Amino acid sequence: MPVAGLRRLPVCFTPSPAVKRFDLTLPTPAENLACDEALLCQCEETGGDEILRFWEPVQPFVVVGYANAVASEVNAAACQSAGVPIFRRCSGGGTVLQGAGCLNYALILRLTETGPRATITGTNQFVMERNRLALQSLLAGPVRIQGHTDLTLGPLKFSGNAQRRRRRYLLFHGTFLLRFDLDLIERCLAMPSRQPDYRASRPHRDFLTCLDLAPEAVKSALGQAWGAGPEAAELPHERMEPLIRRYASREWNFRF
């Protein structure tokens, strides 16, 4: 479903000429968050190929959006009791809980002066519509775009997404709930301070759903949708270390 009041932009589904697929899960949340940003920095500095990365966390952790206040978005006491650490990402959007049963992706795309990638709204529509069609190919029920960057099955959300833009490239990344513990989300996250109208103040347990899909099926559908070739991207080691230190620091994660 298009965002109310927004003009629907044309979406081109011709795959980009060179999108490298990168399947890599690093050991810690800080390393995985740093990797997304490091890939963006590498492309921004070198003008490299576009990238589609996949990773699957193994331990539960909270990720707040860049401007989120931890105190208002997270039940910090419950997280501490459950041993769930709190991190902050470089992109906007709301707060999420991740762990085993989540599939993450990250797209590093070139910015353009014209067309859908020229604006934040246009980019949201461009990426989300392509992702929507990829997931629709795997599911019997209707997949919709609701809010700005949510994918839903009926009234229930299964994917949240966000972007960060630089001068030449952008990072667009998100999470798919596949076989995740929704009760843990209910315990660890507060009701968001900002929510889309379609949520209608529903608690997390009544707002979210998991897809009964294997990660490989989702990765295959998205890889095909984005024309991700067999070439693998390289880990930007030299850009990773300072970012890992930042993502592991309390100063960054609890700055708001």
ROSE-531658 format. One record per residue (C-alpha): residue number from 1; residue in three letters; x, z, y. Coordinates in Angstrom, 1 decimal. Last residue first. Example, Ala and Ser with C-alpha at 12.3 -4.5 7.8 and 13.67 -1.06 7.14 Angstrom:
BEGIN
@num=2 | residuo=SER | c1=13.7 | c3=7.1 | c2=-1.1
@num=1 | residuo=ALA | c1=12.3 | c3=7.8 | c2=-4.5
***
This chain:
BEGIN
@num=256 | residuo=PHE | c1=20.5 | c3=23.6 | c2=10.0
@num=255 | residuo=ARG | c1=24.2 | c3=23.5 | c2=9.3
@num=254 | residuo=PHE | c1=23.6 | c3=25.0 | c2=5.8
@num=253 | residuo=ASN | c1=25.0 | c3=22.1 | c2=3.7
@num=252 | residuo=TRP | c1=27.7 | c3=21.1 | c2=6.1
@num=251 | residuo=GLU | c1=29.2 | c3=24.6 | c2=6.9
@num=250 | residuo=ARG | c1=28.6 | c3=25.7 | c2=3.3
@num=249 | residuo=SER | c1=31.1 | c3=23.1 | c2=2.2
@num=248 | residuo=ALA | c1=30.9 | c3=21.1 | c2=-1.0
@num=247 | residuo=TYR | c1=29.6 | c3=18.0 | c2=0.7
@num=246 | residuo=ARG | c1=32.4 | c3=18.2 | c2=3.2
@num=245 | residuo=ARG | c1=35.1 | c3=18.6 | c2=0.6
@num=244 | residuo=ILE | c1=33.7 | c3=15.7 | c2=-1.4
@num=243 | residuo=LEU | c1=33.7 | c3=13.6 | c2=1.8
@num=242 | residuo=PRO | c1=37.4 | c3=14.3 | c2=2.4
@num=241 | residuo=GLU | c1=38.2 | c3=13.3 | c2=-1.1
@num=240 | residuo=MET | c1=36.1 | c3=10.2 | c2=-1.6
@num=239 | residuo=ARG | c1=37.5 | c3=7.8 | c2=0.9
@num=238 | residuo=GLU | c1=40.8 | c3=7.3 | c2=-0.9
@num=237 | residuo=HIS | c1=39.1 | c3=7.1 | c2=-4.3
@num=236 | residuo=PRO | c1=36.7 | c3=4.2 | c2=-3.4
@num=235 | residuo=LEU | c1=35.4 | c3=3.8 | c2=-7.0
@num=234 | residuo=GLU | c1=35.4 | c3=0.1 | c2=-7.8
@num=233 | residuo=ALA | c1=32.3 | c3=-2.1 | c2=-8.1
@num=232 | residuo=ALA | c1=31.5 | c3=-3.7 | c2=-11.4
@num=231 | residuo=GLU | c1=30.9 | c3=-7.4 | c2=-11.8
@num=230 | residuo=PRO | c1=28.1 | c3=-8.0 | c2=-14.3
@num=229 | residuo=GLY | c1=25.7 | c3=-9.2 | c2=-11.5
@num=228 | residuo=ALA | c1=23.1 | c3=-7.3 | c2=-9.6
@num=227 | residuo=GLY | c1=20.4 | c3=-9.8 | c2=-8.6
@num=226 | residuo=TRP | c1=18.4 | c3=-7.2 | c2=-6.8
@num=225 | residuo=ALA | c1=15.2 | c3=-7.5 | c2=-8.9
@num=224 | residuo=GLN | c1=17.2 | c3=-7.9 | c2=-12.1
@num=223 | residuo=GLY | c1=19.2 | c3=-4.8 | c2=-11.5
@num=222 | residuo=LEU | c1=16.0 | c3=-2.9 | c2=-10.6
@num=221 | residuo=ALA | c1=14.3 | c3=-3.9 | c2=-13.8
@num=220 | residuo=SER | c1=17.4 | c3=-3.2 | c2=-15.9
@num=219 | residuo=LYS | c1=18.0 | c3=0.2 | c2=-14.3
@num=218 | residuo=VAL | c1=14.3 | c3=1.2 | c2=-14.8
@num=217 | residuo=ALA | c1=14.5 | c3=0.2 | c2=-18.5
@num=216 | residuo=GLU | c1=17.8 | c3=1.9 | c2=-19.0
@num=215 | residuo=PRO | c1=16.5 | c3=5.2 | c2=-17.5
@num=214 | residuo=ALA | c1=13.8 | c3=5.3 | c2=-20.3
@num=213 | residuo=LEU | c1=10.3 | c3=5.4 | c2=-19.0
@num=212 | residuo=ASP | c1=7.5 | c3=8.0 | c2=-19.2
@num=211 | residuo=LEU | c1=7.2 | c3=8.2 | c2=-15.5
@num=210 | residuo=CYS | c1=7.1 | c3=11.7 | c2=-13.9
@num=209 | residuo=THR | c1=4.4 | c3=12.8 | c2=-11.4
@num=208 | residuo=LEU | c1=4.3 | c3=14.5 | c2=-8.1
@num=207 | residuo=PHE | c1=1.5 | c3=15.7 | c2=-5.7
@num=206 | residuo=ASP | c1=-0.3 | c3=18.2 | c2=-7.8
@num=205 | residuo=ARG | c1=2.8 | c3=20.1 | c2=-8.9
@num=204 | residuo=HIS | c1=4.3 | c3=19.8 | c2=-5.4
@num=203 | residuo=PRO | c1=1.3 | c3=21.4 | c2=-3.7
@num=202 | residuo=ARG | c1=-1.3 | c3=19.1 | c2=-2.1
@num=201 | residuo=SER | c1=-1.5 | c3=19.3 | c2=1.7
@num=200 | residuo=ALA | c1=-3.3 | c3=15.9 | c2=1.9
@num=199 | residuo=ARG | c1=-0.3 | c3=14.0 | c2=0.4
@num=198 | residuo=TYR | c1=-1.8 | c3=10.7 | c2=1.7
@num=197 | residuo=ASP | c1=-1.2 | c3=11.8 | c2=5.3
@num=196 | residuo=PRO | c1=2.6 | c3=11.9 | c2=4.9
@num=195 | residuo=GLN | c1=4.3 | c3=15.3 | c2=5.1
@num=194 | residuo=ARG | c1=6.4 | c3=17.1 | c2=7.6
@num=193 | residuo=SER | c1=7.3 | c3=20.8 | c2=7.3
@num=192 | residuo=PRO | c1=7.6 | c3=20.3 | c2=3.5
@num=191 | residuo=MET | c1=5.9 | c3=22.9 | c2=1.3
@num=190 | residuo=ALA | c1=8.7 | c3=25.0 | c2=0.1
@num=189 | residuo=LEU | c1=11.0 | c3=23.9 | c2=-2.7
@num=188 | residuo=CYS | c1=12.5 | c3=25.9 | c2=-5.6
@num=187 | residuo=ARG | c1=9.5 | c3=27.1 | c2=-7.6
@num=186 | residuo=GLU | c1=7.3 | c3=24.0 | c2=-7.4
@num=185 | residuo=ILE | c1=10.3 | c3=21.8 | c2=-8.0
@num=184 | residuo=LEU | c1=11.1 | c3=23.9 | c2=-11.1
@num=183 | residuo=ASP | c1=7.5 | c3=23.3 | c2=-12.3
@num=182 | residuo=LEU | c1=8.1 | c3=19.6 | c2=-12.1
@num=181 | residuo=ASP | c1=10.8 | c3=19.7 | c2=-14.8
@num=180 | residuo=PHE | c1=11.9 | c3=16.0 | c2=-15.0
@num=179 | residuo=ARG | c1=11.3 | c3=13.2 | c2=-17.4
@num=178 | residuo=LEU | c1=11.3 | c3=10.1 | c2=-15.2
@num=177 | residuo=LEU | c1=11.3 | c3=11.1 | c2=-11.5
@num=176 | residuo=PHE | c1=13.0 | c3=8.2 | c2=-9.7
@num=175 | residuo=THR | c1=15.3 | c3=9.0 | c2=-6.9
@num=174 | residuo=GLY | c1=16.4 | c3=7.2 | c2=-3.7
@num=173 | residuo=HIS | c1=19.1 | c3=5.3 | c2=-1.8
@num=172 | residuo=PHE | c1=19.4 | c3=2.9 | c2=1.0
@num=171 | residuo=LEU | c1=22.8 | c3=2.7 | c2=2.6
@num=170 | residuo=LEU | c1=23.3 | c3=0.3 | c2=5.4
@num=169 | residuo=TYR | c1=26.0 | c3=-2.2 | c2=6.4
@num=168 | residuo=ARG | c1=27.4 | c3=-3.8 | c2=9.6
@num=167 | residuo=ARG | c1=27.1 | c3=-1.2 | c2=12.4
@num=166 | residuo=ARG | c1=26.0 | c3=1.8 | c2=10.3
@num=165 | residuo=ARG | c1=22.6 | c3=2.6 | c2=8.9
@num=164 | residuo=ARG | c1=21.5 | c3=5.5 | c2=6.7
@num=163 | residuo=GLN | c1=18.4 | c3=5.2 | c2=4.5
@num=162 | residuo=ALA | c1=15.9 | c3=7.2 | c2=2.6
@num=161 | residuo=ASN | c1=13.8 | c3=7.1 | c2=-0.6
@num=160 | residuo=GLY | c1=11.3 | c3=9.2 | c2=-2.7
@num=159 | residuo=SER | c1=10.1 | c3=8.1 | c2=-6.1
@num=158 | residuo=PHE | c1=7.4 | c3=9.4 | c2=-8.5
@num=157 | residuo=LYS | c1=4.5 | c3=10.2 | c2=-6.1
@num=156 | residuo=LEU | c1=1.0 | c3=10.7 | c2=-7.4
@num=155 | residuo=PRO | c1=-2.2 | c3=9.2 | c2=-5.9
@num=154 | residuo=GLY | c1=-2.2 | c3=6.2 | c2=-8.2
@num=153 | residuo=LEU | c1=1.3 | c3=5.7 | c2=-9.3
@num=152 | residuo=THR | c1=3.3 | c3=6.2 | c2=-6.2
@num=151 | residuo=LEU | c1=6.4 | c3=4.9 | c2=-4.5
@num=150 | residuo=ASP | c1=7.4 | c3=6.8 | c2=-1.3
@num=149 | residuo=THR | c1=9.3 | c3=5.2 | c2=1.6
@num=148 | residuo=HIS | c1=7.1 | c3=5.3 | c2=4.7
@num=147 | residuo=GLY | c1=4.0 | c3=7.2 | c2=3.5
@num=146 | residuo=GLN | c1=2.7 | c3=5.1 | c2=0.6
@num=145 | residuo=ILE | c1=4.1 | c3=2.2 | c2=-1.3
@num=144 | residuo=ARG | c1=2.0 | c3=1.5 | c2=-4.3
@num=143 | residuo=VAL | c1=2.4 | c3=1.0 | c2=-8.1
@num=142 | residuo=PRO | c1=-0.9 | c3=0.0 | c2=-9.8
@num=141 | residuo=GLY | c1=-1.2 | c3=1.2 | c2=-13.4
@num=140 | residuo=ALA | c1=0.2 | c3=-0.5 | c2=-16.5
@num=139 | residuo=LEU | c1=3.9 | c3=0.2 | c2=-15.7
@num=138 | residuo=LEU | c1=7.1 | c3=-1.7 | c2=-16.3
@num=137 | residuo=SER | c1=6.7 | c3=-4.8 | c2=-14.2
@num=136 | residuo=GLN | c1=5.2 | c3=-2.6 | c2=-11.5
@num=135 | residuo=LEU | c1=8.6 | c3=-0.8 | c2=-11.3
@num=134 | residuo=ALA | c1=10.4 | c3=-4.0 | c2=-10.2
@num=133 | residuo=LEU | c1=7.5 | c3=-5.0 | c2=-7.9
@num=132 | residuo=ARG | c1=7.7 | c3=-1.6 | c2=-6.1
@num=131 | residuo=ASN | c1=11.5 | c3=-1.9 | c2=-5.8
@num=130 | residuo=ARG | c1=11.2 | c3=-5.2 | c2=-4.0
@num=129 | residuo=GLU | c1=8.5 | c3=-3.9 | c2=-1.8
@num=128 | residuo=MET | c1=10.5 | c3=-0.7 | c2=-1.0
@num=127 | residuo=VAL | c1=13.6 | c3=-2.6 | c2=0.0
@num=126 | residuo=PHE | c1=12.0 | c3=-5.0 | c2=2.5
@num=125 | residuo=GLN | c1=9.4 | c3=-2.5 | c2=3.8
@num=124 | residuo=ASN | c1=12.0 | c3=0.1 | c2=4.5
@num=123 | residuo=THR | c1=14.4 | c3=-2.5 | c2=6.0
@num=122 | residuo=GLY | c1=11.7 | c3=-3.7 | c2=8.3
@num=121 | residuo=THR | c1=10.9 | c3=-0.2 | c2=9.5
@num=120 | residuo=ILE | c1=14.6 | c3=0.6 | c2=10.1
@num=119 | residuo=THR | c1=15.2 | c3=-2.7 | c2=12.0
@num=118 | residuo=ALA | c1=17.3 | c3=-5.8 | c2=11.6
@num=117 | residuo=ARG | c1=17.0 | c3=-5.7 | c2=7.8
@num=116 | residuo=PRO | c1=13.6 | c3=-7.5 | c2=7.8
@num=115 | residuo=GLY | c1=14.9 | c3=-10.7 | c2=9.5
@num=114 | residuo=THR | c1=17.3 | c3=-11.0 | c2=12.4
@num=113 | residuo=GLU | c1=20.6 | c3=-9.4 | c2=13.4
@num=112 | residuo=THR | c1=21.4 | c3=-8.7 | c2=9.8
@num=111 | residuo=LEU | c1=22.7 | c3=-5.5 | c2=8.1
@num=110 | residuo=ARG | c1=24.5 | c3=-6.0 | c2=4.8
@num=109 | residuo=LEU | c1=23.3 | c3=-3.8 | c2=1.9
@num=108 | residuo=ILE | c1=24.7 | c3=-0.9 | c2=0.0
@num=107 | residuo=LEU | c1=22.0 | c3=0.1 | c2=-2.4
@num=106 | residuo=ALA | c1=22.0 | c3=3.5 | c2=-4.1
@num=105 | residuo=TYR | c1=20.1 | c3=4.5 | c2=-7.2
@num=104 | residuo=ASN | c1=19.2 | c3=7.9 | c2=-8.7
@num=103 | residuo=LEU | c1=17.5 | c3=8.6 | c2=-12.1
@num=102 | residuo=CYS | c1=16.0 | c3=12.0 | c2=-12.6
@num=101 | residuo=GLY | c1=15.4 | c3=13.6 | c2=-16.0
@num=100 | residuo=ALA | c1=18.3 | c3=16.0 | c2=-15.8
@num=99 | residuo=GLY | c1=18.5 | c3=17.3 | c2=-12.3
@num=98 | residuo=GLN | c1=17.2 | c3=16.8 | c2=-8.7
@num=97 | residuo=LEU | c1=15.1 | c3=18.7 | c2=-6.3
@num=96 | residuo=VAL | c1=14.2 | c3=16.9 | c2=-3.1
@num=95 | residuo=THR | c1=14.0 | c3=17.6 | c2=0.6
@num=94 | residuo=GLY | c1=12.7 | c3=15.0 | c2=3.1
@num=93 | residuo=GLY | c1=14.0 | c3=11.8 | c2=4.7
@num=92 | residuo=GLY | c1=17.2 | c3=11.2 | c2=6.6
@num=91 | residuo=SER | c1=20.6 | c3=10.1 | c2=5.2
@num=90 | residuo=CYS | c1=24.0 | c3=11.9 | c2=5.0
@num=89 | residuo=ARG | c1=22.9 | c3=14.3 | c2=2.3
@num=88 | residuo=ARG | c1=22.7 | c3=18.1 | c2=2.4
@num=87 | residuo=PHE | c1=23.3 | c3=20.3 | c2=-0.7
@num=86 | residuo=ILE | c1=21.7 | c3=23.5 | c2=-2.1
@num=85 | residuo=PRO | c1=22.8 | c3=25.0 | c2=-5.4
@num=84 | residuo=VAL | c1=20.3 | c3=26.0 | c2=-8.2
@num=83 | residuo=GLY | c1=21.3 | c3=29.1 | c2=-10.1
@num=82 | residuo=ALA | c1=17.7 | c3=30.1 | c2=-10.9
@num=81 | residuo=SER | c1=17.8 | c3=33.3 | c2=-8.8
@num=80 | residuo=GLN | c1=19.7 | c3=31.6 | c2=-6.0
@num=79 | residuo=CYS | c1=17.2 | c3=28.7 | c2=-5.9
@num=78 | residuo=ALA | c1=14.3 | c3=31.2 | c2=-5.9
@num=77 | residuo=ALA | c1=15.8 | c3=33.0 | c2=-3.0
@num=76 | residuo=ALA | c1=16.5 | c3=29.8 | c2=-1.1
@num=75 | residuo=ASN | c1=12.9 | c3=28.6 | c2=-1.3
@num=74 | residuo=VAL | c1=13.7 | c3=25.4 | c2=0.5
@num=73 | residuo=GLU | c1=12.2 | c3=23.4 | c2=3.4
@num=72 | residuo=SER | c1=11.9 | c3=25.9 | c2=6.2
@num=71 | residuo=ALA | c1=15.1 | c3=27.9 | c2=5.8
@num=70 | residuo=VAL | c1=17.1 | c3=24.8 | c2=4.8
@num=69 | residuo=ALA | c1=16.4 | c3=23.0 | c2=8.1
@num=68 | residuo=ASN | c1=16.2 | c3=19.3 | c2=7.5
@num=67 | residuo=ALA | c1=18.2 | c3=16.9 | c2=9.7
@num=66 | residuo=TYR | c1=20.3 | c3=15.2 | c2=7.1
@num=65 | residuo=GLY | c1=17.7 | c3=15.4 | c2=4.3
@num=64 | residuo=VAL | c1=17.9 | c3=18.4 | c2=2.0
@num=63 | residuo=VAL | c1=19.2 | c3=18.0 | c2=-1.6
@num=62 | residuo=VAL | c1=18.4 | c3=20.7 | c2=-4.1
@num=61 | residuo=PHE | c1=20.3 | c3=21.0 | c2=-7.4
@num=60 | residuo=PRO | c1=19.5 | c3=20.9 | c2=-11.1
@num=59 | residuo=GLN | c1=22.4 | c3=19.9 | c2=-13.5
@num=58 | residuo=VAL | c1=22.9 | c3=16.7 | c2=-15.3
@num=57 | residuo=PRO | c1=22.5 | c3=14.2 | c2=-12.5
@num=56 | residuo=GLU | c1=21.9 | c3=10.5 | c2=-13.4
@num=55 | residuo=TRP | c1=23.7 | c3=7.8 | c2=-11.4
@num=54 | residuo=PHE | c1=23.0 | c3=4.2 | c2=-10.6
@num=53 | residuo=ARG | c1=24.8 | c3=2.0 | c2=-8.0
@num=52 | residuo=LEU | c1=23.7 | c3=-1.3 | c2=-6.5
@num=51 | residuo=ILE | c1=26.4 | c3=-2.8 | c2=-4.3
@num=50 | residuo=GLU | c1=26.7 | c3=-5.5 | c2=-1.7
@num=49 | residuo=ASP | c1=30.1 | c3=-7.2 | c2=-1.6
@num=48 | residuo=GLY | c1=32.8 | c3=-6.1 | c2=0.7
@num=47 | residuo=GLY | c1=33.1 | c3=-6.2 | c2=4.5
@num=46 | residuo=THR | c1=36.2 | c3=-4.0 | c2=4.5
@num=45 | residuo=GLU | c1=35.4 | c3=-1.2 | c2=6.8
@num=44 | residuo=GLU | c1=31.6 | c3=-1.1 | c2=6.5
@num=43 | residuo=CYS | c1=31.8 | c3=-1.8 | c2=2.8
@num=42 | residuo=GLN | c1=34.2 | c3=1.1 | c2=2.2
@num=41 | residuo=CYS | c1=32.2 | c3=3.4 | c2=4.4
@num=40 | residuo=LEU | c1=28.9 | c3=2.7 | c2=2.5
@num=39 | residuo=LEU | c1=30.7 | c3=3.1 | c2=-0.9
@num=38 | residuo=ALA | c1=32.1 | c3=6.4 | c2=0.4
@num=37 | residuo=GLU | c1=28.6 | c3=7.6 | c2=1.4
@num=36 | residuo=ASP | c1=27.2 | c3=7.0 | c2=-2.1
@num=35 | residuo=CYS | c1=30.3 | c3=8.5 | c2=-3.7
@num=34 | residuo=ALA | c1=30.1 | c3=11.6 | c2=-1.6
@num=33 | residuo=LEU | c1=26.6 | c3=12.4 | c2=-2.9
@num=32 | residuo=ASN | c1=27.9 | c3=12.0 | c2=-6.4
@num=31 | residuo=GLU | c1=31.0 | c3=14.1 | c2=-5.9
@num=30 | residuo=ALA | c1=29.1 | c3=16.9 | c2=-4.2
@num=29 | residuo=PRO | c1=26.5 | c3=16.9 | c2=-7.0
@num=28 | residuo=THR | c1=29.3 | c3=17.4 | c2=-9.6
@num=27 | residuo=PRO | c1=30.7 | c3=15.5 | c2=-12.7
@num=26 | residuo=LEU | c1=30.4 | c3=11.9 | c2=-11.5
@num=25 | residuo=THR | c1=27.7 | c3=9.5 | c2=-12.7
@num=24 | residuo=LEU | c1=28.7 | c3=5.9 | c2=-12.5
@num=23 | residuo=ASP | c1=26.8 | c3=2.7 | c2=-13.2
@num=22 | residuo=PHE | c1=28.0 | c3=0.3 | c2=-10.5
@num=21 | residuo=ARG | c1=26.3 | c3=-3.1 | c2=-10.3
@num=20 | residuo=LYS | c1=27.9 | c3=-5.6 | c2=-7.8
@num=19 | residuo=VAL | c1=25.6 | c3=-7.6 | c2=-5.7
@num=18 | residuo=ALA | c1=27.0 | c3=-11.1 | c2=-4.8
@num=17 | residuo=PRO | c1=24.7 | c3=-13.9 | c2=-3.8
@num=16 | residuo=SER | c1=21.8 | c3=-11.8 | c2=-2.8
@num=15 | residuo=PRO | c1=18.8 | c3=-12.3 | c2=-5.1
@num=14 | residuo=THR | c1=15.9 | c3=-14.5 | c2=-3.7
@num=13 | residuo=PHE | c1=13.0 | c3=-12.1 | c2=-3.3
@num=12 | residuo=CYS | c1=12.4 | c3=-12.7 | c2=0.4
@num=11 | residuo=VAL | c1=9.9 | c3=-10.3 | c2=1.9
@num=10 | residuo=PRO | c1=7.7 | c3=-11.3 | c2=4.8
@num=9 | residuo=LEU | c1=6.9 | c3=-8.4 | c2=7.1
@num=8 | residuo=ARG | c1=3.6 | c3=-6.5 | c2=7.0
@num=7 | residuo=ARG | c1=2.7 | c3=-5.4 | c2=10.5
@num=6 | residuo=LEU | c1=2.5 | c3=-1.6 | c2=10.6
@num=5 | residuo=GLY | c1=-0.6 | c3=0.3 | c2=11.5
@num=4 | residuo=ALA | c1=-1.0 | c3=2.0 | c2=8.1
@num=3 | residuo=VAL | c1=2.1 | c3=1.8 | c2=5.9
@num=2 | residuo=PRO | c1=1.5 | c3=-0.9 | c2=3.4
@num=1 | residuo=MET | c1=0.0 | c3=0.0 | c2=0.0
***
